[in-house]
Amino acid sequence: MRPFEGIRIIDITHVLAGPFAAYQLGVLGAEVIKIEPPGEPDQTRGGGTDRALNRRGMGTSYLTQASNKRSITLDLKSEAGREILKRLVVGADVMVENFRPGAFAALGLGYEAMSALNPRLIYCSISAFGQDGPRGTQTAYDHVIQATSGLMATTGTAEVNPVKFGSPAVDYATGTMGAFALASALFQRERTGHGQRIDLAMLDVAMILMSSHVTGYLRNGVEPKPSGNRHAHATNSCYMAKDALVMLGASNLRQQRRLWQALGRPDMAKTTNDERDADHDREAALLDEILRTRTADEWEEFLQARHVPAARVRRLTEVVEDPQFATRGVIHRHESVPGIEGGFAVPLAAFKFAHGGPSIETPPPAMGADTDLVLAELGYKPAEIAEFRGAGVI
């Protein structure tokens, strides 16, 4: 049995962070019902690397986080649509939304109204800046939050900065934090019997991603500077080998001692980090000279065999073919999905359980694929469903 079997999640989210939060509980057994406005699909349905799928509303950005979900369409601006949602909420455990703060309350669908219908409901709102504060009503995407938070200012090199992350890291970190918050609230509810209101902000998550920088700055006023592939310790940095870049990870004193011994220069080993800092430039120049004598793969094999963290810098195309990656079960492959020629693969989870772990049972649904069935389960008759469709409610 997976952890969240028997839990129903109403997923009224779009783009990446919100859908990813619900998805993570979905692969652990929760029933996730994704709601989209009729005629206004989640924008990820039209985004990704496959243009043909984009045109069908099944873009790879959507496929990434839509397995194990059911899809219904519902116009929440209509009274009938709001009544359908309320009926769903009565039997739900979680509701997740990531629209502009105040938008759902204005429709009579805010936390107070929904918790009155279902006191055990966990109501999670994900937004750019949170539900309050001077920026509360502002909106943003991942890259805008990277700019706002200072993340971009710490990324890049002294010559080229600020630089945004190559992946939407804040979005996925927010989704992961959202899943953690939801799991925590569900666990708390088991003890108290009460629902919960979760206010999750992307900006806050970005600040948490910079935790050590934040603590250092607030203590000493030292602002983090972009350092590229250079680390404060020379033995913990990136260098050019004979053919490619190799990243060293001799971070602590034991590892740096092993590194210098392996390189035949035990005289360079230090006994304190202050000594390492003082000798950084000389260490870096020597490492640059030595590491150019072998290929990056040779250095990786040589150093790893001597318990010194090191790796050739790889591209994604290499990583997904790595035999180690294949053993971890991070990726699930859908071999046959109606409406999609050929298979495709999606991320599953970044961990394993000994039993009852994450799994994918159903492929990403087409928009509204489960509307009639879900409404029927709520007690609506075929004639009522047809009426809703004719009125544009679903």
VMD Tcl script that draws the C-alpha trace (Angstrom):
set ca {
  {0.00 0.00 0.00}
  {1.35 3.41 -0.98}
  {1.36 6.23 1.60}
  {-1.46 8.38 0.19}
  {-3.90 5.76 -1.08}
  {-7.41 6.85 -0.15}
  {-6.46 10.53 -0.23}
  {-8.28 12.71 -2.78}
  {-6.59 15.86 -4.09}
  {-8.35 18.58 -6.05}
  {-5.63 20.06 -8.26}
  {-6.61 23.48 -9.60}
  {-3.12 24.45 -10.65}
  {-1.25 25.28 -13.81}
  {2.29 25.64 -15.20}
  {4.92 23.77 -13.14}
  {5.11 24.30 -9.36}
  {1.50 23.51 -8.45}
  {1.01 20.54 -10.76}
  {4.35 19.11 -9.63}
  {3.30 19.27 -5.96}
  {0.10 17.33 -6.64}
  {1.94 14.92 -8.95}
  {4.33 13.83 -6.22}
  {1.48 12.77 -3.97}
  {-0.19 11.17 -6.96}
  {2.70 8.80 -7.61}
  {2.49 7.83 -3.95}
  {-1.12 6.72 -4.29}
  {-3.31 9.82 -3.95}
  {-6.24 10.26 -6.33}
  {-5.59 13.57 -8.09}
  {-8.36 15.31 -10.01}
  {-6.94 18.07 -12.22}
  {-9.35 20.91 -13.02}
  {-8.94 23.23 -16.04}
  {-11.31 25.88 -17.41}
  {-13.13 24.78 -20.58}
  {-11.26 26.10 -23.59}
  {-8.36 27.38 -21.44}
  {-5.92 24.52 -21.00}
  {-3.00 24.58 -18.62}
  {-0.32 26.39 -20.65}
  {2.09 23.48 -20.24}
  {-0.17 21.46 -22.54}
  {1.15 23.60 -25.37}
  {4.78 23.63 -24.31}
  {7.71 21.30 -24.81}
  {10.06 19.78 -27.33}
  {7.46 18.03 -29.52}
  {5.44 20.52 -31.57}
  {2.95 17.92 -32.73}
  {2.12 17.08 -29.11}
  {1.95 20.77 -28.27}
  {-0.76 21.23 -30.88}
  {-2.73 18.33 -29.36}
  {-2.55 19.79 -25.87}
  {-0.22 17.04 -24.71}
  {3.11 18.88 -24.66}
  {6.07 17.35 -22.89}
  {5.97 20.05 -20.20}
  {2.49 18.78 -19.32}
  {3.36 15.09 -19.64}
  {6.16 15.55 -17.12}
  {3.77 15.89 -14.19}
  {0.38 14.59 -15.24}
  {0.56 10.82 -14.84}
  {-1.78 9.27 -12.25}
  {-4.17 12.21 -12.59}
  {-7.76 12.44 -13.76}
  {-8.74 15.46 -15.84}
  {-11.98 17.42 -15.77}
  {-12.99 20.79 -17.17}
  {-14.91 23.21 -14.99}
  {-15.77 26.89 -15.34}
  {-15.34 28.24 -11.81}
  {-16.60 31.66 -12.91}
  {-20.05 30.15 -13.32}
  {-22.33 29.43 -10.37}
  {-22.90 25.87 -11.55}
  {-19.16 25.28 -11.84}
  {-18.58 26.56 -8.31}
  {-21.31 24.29 -6.97}
  {-19.68 21.29 -8.65}
  {-16.35 22.19 -7.08}
  {-17.96 22.52 -3.66}
  {-19.44 19.08 -4.02}
  {-15.98 17.78 -4.90}
  {-14.43 19.52 -1.91}
  {-16.86 17.95 0.52}
  {-15.36 14.56 -0.28}
  {-11.76 15.70 -0.72}
  {-8.75 15.73 1.57}
  {-6.68 18.38 -0.20}
  {-7.30 21.32 -2.51}
  {-4.34 22.97 -4.23}
  {-4.56 26.20 -6.22}
  {-1.93 28.56 -7.59}
  {-3.83 31.53 -8.94}
  {-3.40 35.19 -8.02}
  {-3.88 35.73 -4.27}
  {-7.46 36.67 -3.52}
  {-8.86 35.31 -6.79}
  {-10.49 32.24 -5.23}
  {-11.80 34.16 -2.23}
  {-13.44 36.61 -4.63}
  {-15.30 33.67 -6.17}
  {-16.45 32.44 -2.78}
  {-13.97 29.57 -2.97}
  {-11.40 30.76 -0.43}
  {-10.13 28.82 2.55}
  {-12.83 29.98 4.95}
  {-15.65 28.98 2.61}
  {-14.12 25.63 1.70}
  {-13.15 24.70 5.26}
  {-16.71 25.48 6.35}
  {-17.84 22.78 3.93}
  {-15.10 20.38 4.99}
  {-13.27 21.15 8.27}
  {-10.73 18.40 7.56}
  {-9.73 19.97 4.24}
  {-6.11 20.91 3.67}
  {-6.19 24.02 1.47}
  {-2.89 24.90 -0.20}
  {-2.32 28.14 -2.07}
  {0.88 28.47 -4.10}
  {1.82 31.91 -5.36}
  {4.80 33.99 -6.37}
  {5.12 36.10 -3.21}
  {2.60 34.72 -0.74}
  {-0.91 35.65 0.27}
  {0.09 38.87 2.02}
  {2.81 41.52 2.15}
  {3.59 44.42 -0.21}
  {4.16 42.08 -3.16}
  {1.25 39.75 -2.40}
  {-0.77 40.67 -5.48}
  {2.18 40.53 -7.90}
  {2.70 37.58 -10.22}
  {5.81 35.85 -11.52}
  {7.33 32.80 -13.13}
  {10.42 30.84 -12.18}
  {12.88 33.12 -13.95}
  {11.25 36.24 -12.52}
  {11.63 34.83 -9.01}
  {15.24 33.97 -9.76}
  {15.77 37.63 -10.60}
  {13.79 38.93 -7.61}
  {15.33 36.65 -5.01}
  {19.01 37.26 -5.75}
  {19.58 33.75 -7.09}
  {20.61 35.12 -10.48}
  {23.03 37.55 -8.85}
  {24.92 34.65 -7.29}
  {25.08 32.66 -10.52}
  {27.59 32.97 -13.34}
  {31.11 34.32 -13.28}
  {32.63 37.64 -12.34}
  {32.63 38.52 -16.05}
  {29.23 37.05 -16.99}
  {26.46 37.55 -14.46}
  {23.69 37.52 -13.40}
  {22.72 34.23 -15.09}
  {19.54 32.26 -14.52}
  {19.57 28.53 -13.87}
  {19.39 26.32 -16.95}
  {16.37 24.48 -15.53}
  {13.28 25.92 -13.78}
  {14.75 24.95 -10.41}
  {12.58 27.29 -8.35}
  {9.40 25.87 -9.86}
  {10.37 22.29 -9.13}
  {11.74 23.17 -5.70}
  {8.44 24.91 -4.94}
  {6.54 21.83 -6.09}
  {8.71 19.62 -3.92}
  {8.28 21.94 -0.93}
  {4.55 21.94 -1.62}
  {4.44 18.15 -1.54}
  {6.34 18.19 1.76}
  {3.94 20.75 3.21}
  {0.92 18.71 2.09}
  {2.36 15.49 3.51}
  {3.11 17.28 6.79}
  {-0.41 18.69 7.00}
  {-1.93 15.28 6.30}
  {0.20 13.75 9.04}
  {-0.79 16.55 11.42}
  {-4.45 15.98 10.59}
  {-4.12 12.35 11.61}
  {-3.17 13.59 15.08}
  {-5.50 16.57 15.45}
  {-8.42 15.82 13.17}
  {-8.22 19.38 11.82}
  {-7.55 20.66 8.33}
  {-4.88 23.20 7.48}
  {-4.24 26.34 5.46}
  {-0.92 26.30 3.56}
  {0.49 29.53 2.16}
  {3.48 28.66 -0.05}
  {5.46 31.33 -1.90}
  {8.02 30.79 -4.65}
  {10.12 33.68 -3.36}
  {10.32 32.03 0.07}
  {11.44 28.78 -1.54}
  {14.13 30.61 -3.49}
  {15.41 32.07 -0.23}
  {15.49 28.61 1.34}
  {17.55 27.42 -1.65}
  {20.10 30.05 -0.66}
  {20.01 29.17 3.05}
  {23.74 29.15 3.73}
  {24.20 32.40 1.78}
  {21.38 34.04 3.71}
  {22.74 32.96 7.08}
  {26.25 34.11 6.20}
  {25.05 37.49 5.00}
  {22.83 38.11 8.02}
  {25.70 37.21 10.32}
  {28.62 39.00 8.70}
  {27.18 41.16 5.92}
  {29.12 39.16 3.33}
  {27.19 39.21 0.08}
  {27.66 36.09 -2.07}
  {29.42 36.78 -5.35}
  {29.13 34.77 -8.58}
  {32.10 32.41 -8.72}
  {31.25 30.17 -11.67}
  {32.99 26.81 -11.31}
  {35.43 28.16 -8.74}
  {34.96 27.20 -5.10}
  {36.44 28.80 -2.01}
  {38.71 25.73 -1.76}
  {40.85 25.04 -4.83}
  {40.54 21.27 -4.32}
  {36.77 21.60 -4.58}
  {36.60 23.26 -8.00}
  {36.40 22.55 -11.73}
  {39.42 22.25 -14.05}
  {40.17 21.48 -17.66}
  {41.62 18.02 -18.17}
  {43.24 16.89 -21.41}
  {39.90 16.67 -23.22}
  {37.06 17.93 -21.00}
  {36.21 19.53 -17.69}
  {36.58 17.55 -14.48}
  {34.94 18.63 -11.22}
  {36.85 17.92 -8.03}
  {35.01 17.44 -4.75}
  {37.85 17.25 -2.25}
  {35.87 19.40 0.13}
  {36.94 18.56 3.65}
  {40.42 18.27 5.11}
  {40.56 14.48 4.86}
  {39.58 14.53 1.19}
  {42.03 17.28 0.25}
  {44.79 15.32 1.96}
  {43.88 12.19 -0.03}
  {43.79 14.25 -3.24}
  {47.27 15.69 -2.78}
  {48.64 12.28 -1.84}
  {47.05 10.72 -4.94}
  {48.59 13.45 -7.10}
  {52.03 12.86 -5.62}
  {52.10 16.20 -3.81}
  {51.56 15.41 -0.11}
  {53.49 18.58 0.66}
  {50.48 20.61 -0.51}
  {48.10 19.11 2.06}
  {46.89 21.53 4.72}
  {45.84 21.01 8.33}
  {43.30 23.87 8.51}
  {40.86 25.54 6.16}
  {42.48 28.89 6.88}
  {45.70 27.52 5.37}
  {43.80 26.32 2.32}
  {42.18 29.73 1.83}
  {45.51 31.50 2.11}
  {47.13 29.20 -0.47}
  {44.15 29.05 -2.86}
  {45.79 30.60 -5.91}
  {48.93 28.44 -5.71}
  {46.84 25.29 -5.25}
  {44.60 26.19 -8.19}
  {47.56 26.83 -10.51}
  {49.15 23.51 -9.60}
  {45.90 21.57 -10.01}
  {45.33 23.22 -13.39}
  {48.77 22.05 -14.51}
  {48.46 18.50 -13.19}
  {44.91 17.79 -14.36}
  {45.73 18.66 -17.97}
  {47.96 15.57 -18.15}
  {45.08 13.04 -18.35}
  {41.56 12.85 -19.76}
  {38.60 13.71 -17.58}
  {37.43 10.09 -17.60}
  {40.86 8.91 -16.51}
  {40.91 11.37 -13.64}
  {37.41 10.39 -12.56}
  {38.32 6.70 -12.42}
  {41.69 7.36 -10.77}
  {40.40 9.68 -8.06}
  {37.18 7.84 -7.27}
  {39.26 4.68 -6.73}
  {41.12 6.64 -4.06}
  {37.96 7.94 -2.38}
  {38.27 11.44 -3.74}
  {34.97 12.78 -5.18}
  {35.48 13.70 -8.84}
  {33.52 13.56 -12.08}
  {33.80 14.48 -15.71}
  {31.27 17.20 -16.51}
  {28.54 15.49 -18.53}
  {25.65 16.50 -20.75}
  {22.08 15.31 -20.21}
  {22.30 13.00 -23.22}
  {25.08 11.09 -21.44}
  {23.42 11.04 -18.04}
  {20.22 9.37 -19.18}
  {22.31 6.59 -20.75}
  {24.37 6.05 -17.59}
  {23.85 2.48 -16.24}
  {23.71 3.91 -12.71}
  {20.75 6.06 -13.66}
  {18.95 3.02 -15.04}
  {19.22 1.21 -11.69}
  {17.57 3.98 -9.70}
  {14.05 3.91 -11.13}
  {13.90 7.70 -11.40}
  {12.25 7.49 -14.83}
  {9.02 5.74 -15.80}
  {8.42 4.86 -19.44}
  {4.93 4.94 -20.95}
  {5.09 2.48 -23.81}
  {1.63 2.99 -25.29}
  {-0.67 5.95 -24.69}
  {-3.78 6.66 -26.79}
  {-3.25 9.63 -29.05}
  {0.53 9.62 -28.68}
  {2.54 7.68 -31.22}
  {5.52 5.95 -29.68}
  {6.43 5.84 -26.04}
  {7.76 8.57 -23.80}
  {9.40 8.73 -20.40}
  {8.74 10.95 -17.40}
  {10.40 11.50 -14.02}
  {8.85 9.42 -11.25}
  {10.59 10.12 -7.93}
  {14.01 10.79 -6.50}
  {13.82 8.05 -3.87}
  {12.95 4.39 -3.39}
  {10.86 2.66 -0.74}
  {11.44 -0.92 0.32}
  {7.70 -1.44 -0.22}
  {4.67 0.62 -1.25}
  {6.83 3.18 -3.02}
  {6.15 5.63 -5.84}
  {4.67 4.19 -9.02}
  {2.76 5.32 -12.09}
  {-0.45 3.50 -12.92}
  {-2.12 5.71 -15.53}
  {-0.79 7.99 -18.30}
  {-1.36 11.73 -18.50}
  {-5.00 12.35 -19.50}
  {-6.28 14.43 -22.36}
  {-8.03 17.61 -21.24}
  {-11.41 16.81 -19.74}
  {-11.08 13.08 -20.34}
  {-12.68 12.19 -17.00}
  {-15.25 14.96 -16.67}
  {-18.36 12.86 -17.25}
  {-17.19 10.03 -15.01}
  {-16.20 12.28 -12.11}
  {-19.49 14.18 -12.27}
  {-21.40 10.92 -12.38}
  {-19.55 9.79 -9.27}
  {-20.73 12.98 -7.59}
  {-24.32 11.99 -8.33}
  {-25.05 14.10 -11.41}
  {-27.37 12.52 -13.97}
  {-26.50 12.22 -17.69}
  {-29.07 14.89 -18.54}
  {-27.51 17.30 -16.01}
  {-24.04 16.64 -17.38}
  {-25.26 17.28 -20.90}
  {-26.86 20.52 -19.72}
  {-23.60 21.61 -18.10}
  {-21.75 20.91 -21.32}
  {-24.25 22.84 -23.40}
  {-23.91 25.82 -21.07}
  {-20.12 25.74 -21.24}
  {-19.78 24.87 -17.54}
  {-17.65 21.80 -18.34}
}
mol new
graphics top color blue
foreach p $ca { graphics top sphere $p radius 0.5 }
foreach p [lrange $ca 0 end-1] q [lrange $ca 1 end] { graphics top cylinder $p $q radius 0.2 }
display resetview
